[in-house]
Amino acid sequence: MLRPDLKLKYELHYNSTNASGSRETSFEKVGVKAIYFPSERKLNETWGMRTAVGLEWIYDLGEAGTGIGPGADQLAPFAGVALANLNTGLTLIPLVQHFASYNGSTDISQTSARLIALQPFADTWWIKADLKLPYNWENETWPASAEVQLGKNLSDGVALYGDVLVGLGKDRTFDKGIGVGLRFKY
């Protein structure tokens, strides 16, 4: 946290996929996310709530033709609410995020409803589920996906995680994939 109401996160994604018909492994993208929490309050003795707005910058490192990488650099503003269980640490985050490309070979314009669930355990470990239901304005499809991460905080500012990604529905852009990530938090 830069301040109690401002968080900055960096992520580096490395993926392995067979989307092109053969196994491909490579760095996918770098993401930098600024999250501002304009308000915070207790809902009751068990639950607290924070509103959140922010901007994510995504720099493409992959090759879209191999199935790794989005094919464009993007900006992705978002807004949502974080509901935290003060006893268990479970956090539920419903949010809306819009992804727009500004550079690259792929035109990206997607508005995504997301539900993130984050549960810490065993002091330094966490599991995260991220259900994404985006609407692709370029080709009028709903390429839904789900991602599950298992991570370990190596220190207060660095985490290492593995993830499994699954495409959902008939408009999915991929079937499945696995990845490894390194997250920096300030």
SULZIVEN-V912220 format. One record per residue. N is the residue number from 0. OMEGA is omega as a letter, one per 40 degrees, with the letter a starting at -180 (none if undefined). D_FIRST is the distance of its C-alpha to the first C-alpha in whole Angstrom. Layout:
# SULZIVEN-V912220
N&OMEGA&D_FIRST  N&OMEGA&D_FIRST
This chain:
# SULZIVEN-V912220
0&i&0  1&i&4  2&i&5  3&a&6  4&a&8  5&a&6  6&i&4  7&a&6  8&i&9  9&i&12  10&i&15  11&a&19  12&i&21  13&a&25  14&i&27  15&a&31  16&i&33  17&a&37  18&a&37  19&a&39  20&i&42  21&a&41  22&i&38  23&i&35  24&a&32  25&i&30  26&a&26  27&a&25  28&i&23  29&i&19  30&i&17  31&a&14  32&i&12  33&a&10  34&i&9  35&a&10  36&a&11  37&i&14  38&i&16  39&i&15  40&i&18  41&i&20  42&i&23  43&a&25  44&a&25  45&a&23  46&i&21  47&a&18  48&i&17  49&i&15  50&a&16  51&i&14  52&a&15  53&i&14  54&i&15  55&i&16  56&a&18  57&i&20  58&a&22  59&i&25  60&a&26  61&i&29  62&a&33  63&i&33  64&i&37  65&a&36  66&i&33  67&i&30  68&a&28  69&a&28  70&a&30  71&i&28  72&a&25  73&i&24  74&a&21  75&i&20  76&a&19  77&i&18  78&a&18  79&a&18  80&i&18  81&i&16  82&a&18  83&i&17  84&a&20  85&i&19  86&a&22  87&a&21  88&i&17  89&i&19  90&i&17  91&a&19  92&i&18  93&a&21  94&i&20  95&a&22  96&i&21  97&i&24  98&i&24  99&i&26  100&i&27  101&a&28  102&i&29  103&a&31  104&a&34  105&i&33  106&a&33  107&i&30  108&a&30  109&i&28  110&a&27  111&i&26  112&a&25  113&i&23  114&a&22  115&i&19  116&a&20  117&a&17  118&i&19  119&i&17  120&i&20  121&i&22  122&a&19  123&a&17  124&i&19  125&i&18  126&a&20  127&i&19  128&a&22  129&i&22  130&a&25  131&i&25  132&a&28  133&i&28  134&a&31  135&a&32  136&a&34  137&a&36  138&i&38  139&i&38  140&i&36  141&a&34  142&a&32  143&i&31  144&i&29  145&a&27  146&i&24  147&i&24  148&i&21  149&a&21  150&i&19  151&i&18  152&i&15  153&i&16  154&i&13  155&a&10  156&a&9  157&i&12  158&i&14  159&a&18  160&i&20  161&i&23  162&i&24  163&a&27  164&i&28  165&i&31  166&a&32  167&i&34  168&a&37  169&a&39  170&a&37  171&i&35  172&i&34  173&i&34  174&a&35  175&i&33  176&i&31  177&a&28  178&i&25  179&a&23  180&i&20  181&a&17  182&i&13  183&a&11  184&i&7  185&none&5
